[in-house]
Amino acid sequence: MGSLAIAAGVAPAATADSPKEEPGRSSAAVSADVVLALEGDTLSLDLKQPGAADGTDLTVGADARTTVPEGGRYDFLGRPGSAVWLRDGTEAGTGGAPVVPEWDTTAVPAGSVEDGTVEWALTGVQGPGHVSVFEPASDATSATPAAAATSDTGPEVLFDSRDGLPDARHLSAGDTGATVWAFTEPGEYRVTSQATARLISGAVTTATAEWTVNVAADSAQATAAPAAPTPSTSSPSSSAGEPSGSATLATSETVTRSAADAAAADISTEKVVIDDGHVDAIAGKMVDGTLRTLFKDSRDPADIVWREPSSVVLHVTPQAKQQVPGGDSYAFLGESGSDFWLIPQVQQQGVVWAGWNTESLTSNGLKGPVDMALTKVSGPGSLAIWETAGLGAPDVLYNSEDGLPDSQKVNLGVHAHANWAFSKAGTYKVTFRLSGTLASGKTASDTRTYTFAVGDVDPDTVTPGGDEADGGATGGSGDDTTATGSGDGAASSGAGGAGTDATADGDGSLAHTGSGAALPLGVGAGALVITGAAVVGSARRRHEAASDAEAARS
């Protein structure tokens, strides 16, 4: 089967029906299998790579570096010519048999779970780049390189952190399948994952895991890569399909240059109305050493625009109207059957898809996670923001109905989505504050107000902008005052720091969320779709310990 030479369009075959021990495979061969097992009523989830270094669950060598080929089949990995590191089964055991990484559910009897399937989800990624997991082209074993390059059967993407997590897949119990892990930058990654199974008894069992992945760099090899643009001609937003702030070159110089380019990028103040497509409404960014709360407009991945929140009107169109489902789980939205307007966790055509983003914030500028606080909501109704967890249970993050501020810790390098619910139509002013500790030890915060036109409202008649509370502050650690400033300009300097309420209600770091194989909950005639692919709340609590450890190391 050979290695995954994507530049030629060749990939190892899916091995769903292949035995775990192939002839010629020796114990010296190094696999990297994701193993799901059921013992009694308890599900387990492991990433097994024999010989991995202490403290590391998966190692990807410098020789795993390749470049994304032309042709479009691998565009999900980045722009053609850009660098990518692949854990694809290049290593071979005695006899030359490749050790293709697999997902493995052979220890989950098909008759023990409903529908004979178990769900595997990637719930979060922290690291210097993006992570994709895909199933290679199924015809690669018999195809010549030329035939594979033109084959109609391409790779199937299982998970991709670029468009938000969790992503989830249902796997057949008692089976195996080939997987390829792809990383866009060298360095250390923390990957959180979850498995979920519904037993034939009706009980649900879950298993969570956090894996450390080390991707080795080879700067000499990386800088010699053909077709990749040089750092002087690339920019964080130049790669189609890649969010701003992610590096496209695998050189030691790239990360620092990308950060410098991002800090110097223009911030648009021109009024714009956005009613569809992907945006990160609350986006953190260091600008000239100052923590900023901005708006990242990524509707066109090839032309990402950073905007002042005071220049944007987010129009939540009439087709976002839903009805509150029955039962206690969604009582926080109001009376059963009453109307509300929903920005969903998973993208819906014709409705803006708003999330938050800290991918441009790194440990070079900040220590550990930031606090993202909802401090004020003014409008005709209330705002609730929640993630759908497990098999559909809501995890409420912010709720103006029961008092503000509400705050959550968000790790650096996060891209996340959740459900936003407005209880009545009309114009809302929603104020968020990002706060954290600079690398210097000083506290910093920036407060900005976002404008939403909800329902049958003419957004062109709505004036965006904040109030006297908008602005930023930098001060000594422990300060409890906040300087005010204009909502249209850069954050001002002052004697204050982040207020103490920035962390009052936070119970953990938010995991990556977003599109994926969600489990829809239909209500009434199916008007309301509330998504869930993994227990994100559990991932948030898992990440709290990781965040604290990261802060201590910084």
C-alpha positions in Angstrom: 0.0 0.0 0.0 2.9 2.3 0.6 2.9 5.7 2.1 0.5 8.6 1.6 2.1 10.5 -1.2 -0.6 13.1 -1.6 1.5 15.2 -4.0 0.9 12.4 -6.5 -2.6 11.7 -5.4 -1.8 8.3 -3.8 -3.2 7.2 -0.5 -3.3 3.9 1.4 -6.5 2.0 1.1 -9.2 1.9 3.8 -8.7 -1.3 5.8 -12.1 -1.7 7.3 -12.0 -5.5 6.9 -8.3 -6.1 7.4 -7.1 -8.0 10.5 -5.3 -6.1 13.2 -2.2 -8.3 12.8 -1.1 -8.5 9.2 1.5 -11.0 7.9 4.9 -9.5 8.3 3.9 -6.9 10.8 6.3 -6.9 13.7 6.1 -5.5 17.2 8.7 -2.9 16.1 6.2 -1.4 13.8 4.7 1.8 15.1 1.0 2.3 14.7 -1.2 5.0 16.0 -4.6 3.5 16.5 -7.7 5.1 18.1 -9.2 2.2 20.1 -12.8 2.2 21.4 -13.7 -0.7 23.7 -16.7 -1.7 25.7 -16.3 -3.7 29.0 -19.7 -4.4 30.6 -21.5 -1.0 30.4 -18.3 1.1 30.4 -16.8 2.5 27.2 -13.1 3.4 26.9 -11.2 5.5 24.4 -7.5 5.3 23.8 -4.9 6.5 21.3 -2.2 3.8 21.2 1.2 4.3 19.7 3.8 1.9 21.1 7.1 3.5 21.8 5.7 7.1 22.1 7.8 9.3 24.3 6.8 9.9 27.9 4.0 12.4 28.1 3.2 12.1 24.4 0.4 10.0 23.0 1.3 10.5 19.3 4.6 11.4 17.6 4.8 12.7 14.1 8.4 12.9 12.7 10.0 15.7 10.7 10.1 13.3 7.7 6.3 13.3 7.7 6.3 16.8 6.2 4.9 17.1 2.6 3.1 19.7 0.6 -0.6 20.0 -0.4 -1.0 19.0 -4.0 -2.9 20.7 -6.8 -6.2 19.4 -8.0 -8.6 20.2 -5.3 -9.0 16.8 -3.6 -6.9 17.9 -0.7 -7.9 21.5 -0.4 -9.2 20.9 3.1 -5.6 20.6 4.2 -4.8 24.1 3.0 -3.6 25.9 -0.1 -1.7 23.9 -2.7 2.0 24.0 -2.0 1.6 24.8 1.7 3.2 22.5 4.2 1.4 19.7 6.1 2.6 16.9 8.4 0.9 13.6 7.9 0.6 10.6 10.3 -0.3 8.2 7.5 1.4 4.8 8.0 4.7 5.6 6.3 6.4 3.4 8.9 6.7 -0.3 7.8 7.2 -3.4 9.9 9.3 -6.5 9.0 8.4 -7.6 5.5 7.5 -4.1 4.3 3.9 -4.0 5.5 2.8 -0.4 6.1 1.4 0.3 9.6 -1.7 2.3 8.6 -3.3 4.2 11.6 -6.8 3.0 12.2 -9.9 3.5 14.3 -10.7 0.2 16.0 -14.0 -0.8 17.4 -13.4 -4.5 17.4 -13.8 -4.6 21.2 -17.3 -3.2 20.9 -19.7 -6.1 20.1 -22.1 -5.0 17.4 -25.1 -6.6 19.3 -24.4 -4.5 22.4 -25.1 -1.1 21.0 -28.2 0.4 19.2 -27.9 0.5 15.4 -24.6 -1.4 15.8 -22.7 1.9 15.9 -20.6 4.0 18.3 -19.9 7.7 18.0 -16.3 9.1 17.9 -16.0 12.8 18.2 -13.1 15.3 18.1 -14.1 17.9 20.6 -11.1 20.3 20.9 -7.7 21.2 19.6 -5.0 23.4 21.1 -1.8 23.9 19.2 0.2 25.9 16.7 -1.9 24.9 13.7 -5.0 23.0 12.5 -5.7 19.3 12.7 -7.6 17.1 10.2 -8.4 13.4 10.4 -9.4 11.8 7.1 -10.0 8.4 5.6 -7.7 7.9 2.6 -9.0 7.2 -0.9 -10.4 3.7 -1.0 -9.0 2.8 -4.4 -5.3 3.6 -3.7 -4.0 0.1 -3.3 -4.9 -1.0 -6.8 -4.4 2.3 -8.6 -1.2 3.5 -10.2 -0.1 7.0 -9.2 -1.6 8.5 -12.3 -4.9 6.6 -11.9 -5.1 7.6 -8.2 -4.6 11.2 -9.1 -7.6 11.2 -11.4 -9.8 8.8 -9.5 -13.3 9.9 -8.6 -12.9 8.4 -5.1 -11.1 10.9 -3.0 -10.4 11.1 0.8 -13.2 11.4 3.2 -12.8 14.1 5.9 -13.7 12.8 9.4 -12.7 15.8 11.5 -11.4 19.2 10.7 -10.6 21.9 13.3 -10.7 24.7 10.7 -14.5 24.9 10.6 -15.0 24.4 14.3 -15.4 21.5 16.7 -16.8 19.1 17.8 -17.0 17.0 14.7 -18.5 13.5 15.2 -18.7 10.3 13.2 -20.7 7.1 13.7 -18.4 4.0 13.4 -19.6 0.5 12.9 -19.1 -1.6 16.0 -16.7 -4.6 15.7 -14.8 -3.0 12.8 -11.7 -1.0 11.8 -11.0 1.8 9.3 -7.9 3.6 8.0 -7.2 7.1 9.2 -4.7 9.8 8.4 -3.8 12.5 10.9 -2.8 15.9 9.3 -1.2 18.9 11.1 -0.5 22.2 9.5 2.3 23.3 11.8 5.0 21.6 13.8 4.9 21.8 17.6 2.9 20.4 20.5 -0.9 19.8 20.3 -3.5 18.9 22.8 -6.4 17.0 21.2 -9.5 16.2 23.2 -11.8 13.4 22.0 -14.9 11.6 23.1 -16.7 8.3 22.4 -20.4 7.8 23.0 -22.5 4.6 22.7 -26.2 3.9 23.4 -26.5 0.4 24.7 -29.3 -1.8 23.8 -30.5 -1.4 27.4 -31.1 2.3 26.6 -28.3 3.5 28.8 -25.7 5.9 27.3 -22.0 5.5 28.1 -19.3 8.0 27.2 -15.5 8.1 27.4 -13.3 11.2 27.1 -9.6 11.6 26.5 -7.0 14.2 26.1 -4.0 13.4 23.9 -0.7 15.1 23.5 0.7 15.1 20.0 4.3 16.2 19.1 4.9 17.2 15.5 8.6 17.5 14.9 10.0 20.4 12.8 12.8 20.3 10.2 13.4 23.9 9.3 15.9 23.2 6.6 13.5 20.9 4.9 10.6 23.2 5.4 12.2 26.2 3.9 13.2 24.2 0.8 9.6 23.2 0.0 8.7 24.0 -3.6 5.6 25.9 -4.6 5.1 27.3 -1.1 5.2 31.1 -0.9 8.0 32.8 1.0 7.1 34.6 4.3 7.6 38.0 2.7 4.8 37.3 0.2 2.3 35.4 2.4 -0.1 36.7 4.9 -2.3 35.0 7.5 -5.4 35.4 5.4 -3.9 34.4 2.1 -4.8 30.7 2.2 -8.1 29.7 0.9 -10.0 27.8 3.6 -7.6 28.8 6.3 -8.6 31.3 9.1 -6.5 34.4 9.6 -3.7 34.0 12.0 -2.8 30.4 10.9 0.6 30.0 9.4 0.9 28.6 5.9 4.7 27.9 6.0 6.4 25.4 8.1 9.4 27.5 9.1 10.6 28.7 12.5 10.1 32.2 11.2 6.5 31.8 10.2 4.8 32.0 13.6 6.5 35.2 14.6 6.0 36.8 11.2 2.3 35.8 11.1 1.8 37.3 14.6 3.5 40.5 13.5 1.5 40.7 10.2 -1.7 40.1 12.1 -0.9 42.9 14.6 -0.2 45.3 11.8 -3.3 44.4 9.8 -5.9 47.1 9.1 -9.1 47.1 11.2 -12.1 48.2 9.2 -14.5 50.8 10.7 -16.8 50.9 7.7 -20.4 50.0 8.5 -21.5 46.6 7.3 -24.6 44.5 7.6 -24.1 40.7 7.9 -27.0 38.3 7.6 -25.4 35.0 6.5 -22.2 33.1 6.4 -19.5 32.4 9.0 -18.1 35.1 11.3 -16.4 35.1 14.7 -18.2 37.9 16.4 -16.0 38.0 19.5 -12.4 37.6 18.4 -9.3 38.4 20.5 -6.2 39.9 18.9 -3.1 41.7 20.1 -2.7 45.0 18.4 0.5 46.9 19.1 0.8 45.0 22.4 -2.8 45.8 23.4 -5.5 43.2 23.9 -8.4 43.9 21.6 -11.9 42.6 21.4 -12.7 42.6 17.7 -15.0 41.1 15.0 -13.4 38.6 12.6 -15.3 38.5 9.3 -14.4 35.2 7.7 -17.3 34.8 5.3 -14.7 34.7 2.6 -11.8 32.5 3.9 -9.5 33.9 1.2 -10.2 37.5 2.3 -10.7 37.7 6.1 -11.5 41.2 7.4 -10.9 42.3 11.0 -13.6 44.8 12.0 -14.4 47.1 14.8 -17.5 45.7 16.6 -19.0 49.2 16.5 -19.2 49.1 12.7 -21.1 45.8 12.3 -24.8 45.1 12.4 -25.5 41.3 12.7 -29.0 40.7 11.1 -30.7 37.6 12.6 -33.2 37.1 9.8 -36.9 36.2 10.2 -36.1 32.6 9.1 -34.1 32.2 12.3 -37.4 32.1 14.2 -38.0 29.0 16.3 -40.3 27.8 19.0 -39.2 26.8 22.5 -39.4 23.0 23.0 -41.3 21.4 25.8 -39.6 20.0 28.9 -37.4 21.4 31.6 -34.2 21.2 29.6 -35.1 24.3 27.6 -37.1 26.2 30.2 -34.3 28.9 30.3 -35.6 30.0 26.8 -39.1 30.8 28.1 -42.5 29.1 27.9 -42.9 26.1 25.8 -44.1 27.0 22.3 -43.1 30.6 22.6 -41.1 32.2 19.8 -37.4 33.0 19.8 -34.7 33.7 17.2 -31.8 31.3 16.9 -28.2 31.6 15.7 -27.5 27.9 15.7 -24.3 26.1 16.8 -24.2 24.4 13.4 -24.3 26.5 10.2 -27.7 27.0 8.7 -28.2 28.4 5.2 -29.7 31.9 5.4 -28.8 32.5 9.0 -25.5 34.2 10.2 -23.2 31.7 11.9 -21.6 33.5 14.7 -18.9 32.2 17.0 -15.8 33.4 19.0 -12.2 33.1 18.3 -8.9 33.3 20.2 -6.7 31.7 17.5 -4.7 35.0 17.0 -3.8 35.1 20.8 -0.7 33.2 21.7 1.4 32.7 24.8 3.9 35.2 23.4 1.4 38.0 24.3 -0.8 36.5 27.1 -0.5 34.0 29.9 -3.0 31.2 29.8 -6.7 31.6 29.0 -8.7 34.7 28.7 -12.0 35.5 30.4 -14.9 36.2 28.0 -17.6 37.9 29.9 -21.1 39.0 28.8 -21.5 42.1 30.8 -24.6 43.8 29.4 -27.6 43.2 27.1 -30.0 45.9 26.2 -33.0 45.3 23.9 -36.6 44.1 23.9 -35.8 40.7 25.3 -33.2 38.5 26.7 -30.2 36.6 25.3 -29.1 33.1 26.2 -26.0 31.3 24.7 -25.6 27.6 25.2 -23.7 24.6 23.8 -25.5 21.4 23.1 -23.9 18.6 25.0 -24.1 14.8 25.0 -27.1 13.6 23.2 -28.9 16.9 23.2 -28.7 18.4 26.7 -28.0 22.2 26.7 -25.1 23.6 28.7 -25.9 27.2 29.3 -22.9 29.5 29.2 -24.5 33.0 29.3 -28.1 34.1 30.2 -29.1 37.7 30.6 -32.4 36.6 32.0 -30.9 35.6 35.4 -28.5 38.5 35.7 -25.1 39.6 34.4 -22.1 39.4 34.1 -21.6 35.8 33.1 -18.1 34.8 32.3 -16.3 31.8 30.8 -12.6 31.0 30.5 -11.5 30.5 26.9 -8.2 28.9 26.0 -5.8 30.5 23.6 -6.0 29.2 20.1 -9.7 28.4 20.2 -12.4 28.6 17.5 -15.8 27.9 18.8 -19.5 28.1 18.1 -22.7 27.8 20.2 -26.4 28.5 20.1 -27.5 32.2 20.5 -31.2 32.7 21.4 -33.0 36.1 21.4 -36.4 36.0 23.1 -38.0 38.8 21.1 -37.5 40.6 17.8 -35.9 44.0 17.8 -32.5 45.7 18.1 -30.1 44.5 20.8 -26.8 46.0 22.1 -24.7 43.2 23.5 -21.5 44.0 25.4 -18.6 41.5 25.8 -15.3 41.9 27.6 -12.1 40.0 27.0 -9.6 40.1 29.8 -6.4 38.3 30.7 -2.9 38.6 31.9 -0.2 39.9 29.6 3.2 38.1 29.3 4.6 41.0 31.4 2.3 40.1 34.3 0.0 43.1 33.9 -3.8 42.6 33.5 -5.5 43.8 30.4 -9.1 44.0 29.2 -11.1 45.4 26.3 -14.9 45.9 26.3 -16.9 46.2 23.1 -20.6 46.4 22.2 -22.1 44.3 19.4 -25.3 45.2 17.6 -27.9 42.6 16.5 -31.0 43.3 14.4 -33.3 40.4 15.2 -36.3 39.3 13.2 -38.3 41.6 10.9 -36.1 44.6 11.4 -34.6 46.7 8.6 -30.8 46.4 9.5 -30.0 49.4 7.3 -31.8 51.7 9.7 -29.9 50.4 12.7 -26.9 52.3 14.0 -24.2 50.1 15.3 -21.8 51.1 18.0 -21.2 51.0 21.7 -21.5 53.4 24.6 -19.4 55.0 27.2 -18.5 51.6 28.7 -16.6 50.5 25.6 -12.8 50.6 25.8 -9.7 48.9 27.1 -7.4 49.0 30.0 -4.0 47.7 31.0 -2.8 47.8 34.5 -1.0 46.0 37.3 -2.1 42.6 38.3 -5.0 42.7 40.7 -6.3 46.1 39.7 -10.0 46.3 39.7 -10.7 49.4 37.7 -11.4 49.7 34.0 -10.6 52.7 31.8 -13.2 53.7 29.2 -12.7 54.7 25.7 -14.2 55.0 22.2 -15.8 52.1 20.7 -14.5 53.1 17.3 -10.8 53.2 18.0 -8.0 51.2 19.5 -8.1 50.2 23.1 -6.8 53.0 25.4 -4.2 52.6 28.1 -5.1 53.4 31.6 -4.4 52.6 35.2 -7.0 49.9 35.5 -7.2 46.2 34.8 -9.7 43.5 34.4 -12.6 43.7 36.8 -13.1 40.9 39.3 -16.3 39.9 37.8 -14.5 38.7 34.7 -14.1 35.2 36.3 -16.8 35.2 38.8 -19.0 32.7 37.0 -16.5 30.8 34.8 -16.4 27.1 35.5 -13.9 26.0 32.9 -12.4 26.7 29.5 -14.6 26.6 26.5 -13.8 23.8 24.1 -13.9 24.1 20.3 -17.4 23.8 19.0 -19.1 24.1 15.7 -20.2 22.1 12.7 -20.0 18.3 12.5 -22.2 15.2 12.6 -24.6 16.8 15.0 -27.5 14.9 16.6 -30.6 17.0 15.7 -33.5 17.5 18.2 -36.7 18.0 16.2 -39.4 20.0 18.0 -43.0 20.2 16.8 -42.9 20.2 13.0 -39.2 20.1 13.0 -38.8 23.8 13.1 -36.2 23.8 15.8 -32.9 22.0 15.3 -30.6 22.1 18.3 -27.4 20.3 17.7 -25.0 18.2 19.7 -22.1 16.0 18.8 -20.2 15.5 22.1 -20.3 16.3 25.7 -18.8 19.7 25.3 -19.4 20.6 28.9 -17.2 17.7 30.0 -14.5 18.9 27.5 -14.7 22.4 29.1 -14.1 21.0 32.5 -11.3 18.8 31.2 -9.7 21.8 29.7 -9.8 23.8 32.9 -6.9 21.7 34.4 -5.0 22.0 31.1 -5.5 25.7 31.1 -4.3 26.1 34.6 -1.2 24.0 33.8 -0.5 26.1 30.7 -0.8 29.3 32.8 1.6 27.9 35.4 4.1 27.0 32.7 3.9 30.5 31.2 
